[in-house]
């Protein structure tokens, strides 16, 4: 059985954390984040570590304990190092271009798509087909990456579309290989 919730979260020297009214605020070189703790849960900061404590021992409280601890750990890692997500664009004529807080995408539609990035997320484009998104907030980063991928999801026949760099597209055979047994 996992005991993730009991593990302390180490704070680097560059990261400052504070708790006020059930809200945990973390500040570091990559930005500021805050999290409202689940009702009944508390967090203590001492000796450069954050410890999340649960109010009871029911199965729901144990599950939320691990979740709250991981959310706090992601906040600390995000303001310290940051998170990144890489998207790859496959297809003839498909390309991307980053301009400030906008990503301009040409994805085979009759019009170019302009995606407005939310505050806290930055984008870099390499070779017009690799988009690297960076943010201190892991949840926001995942949401933005999923929304961009949804603009043209990869298709299984030619593999055209936007995919995560770590994603593997299961390819299908086309009509020619489907069955040529007709007489």
PyMOL commands that set and color helices and strands:
alter all, ss='L'
color gray80, all
select helices_A, chain A and resi 4-6+59-80+138-150
alter helices_A, ss='H'
color red, helices_A
select strands_A, chain A and resi 9-10+16-20+23-28+31-36+42-46+49-53+83-90+95-99+102-106+113-116+121-126+130-135+161-164
alter strands_A, ss='S'
color yellow, strands_A
deselect
rebuild
show_as cartoon
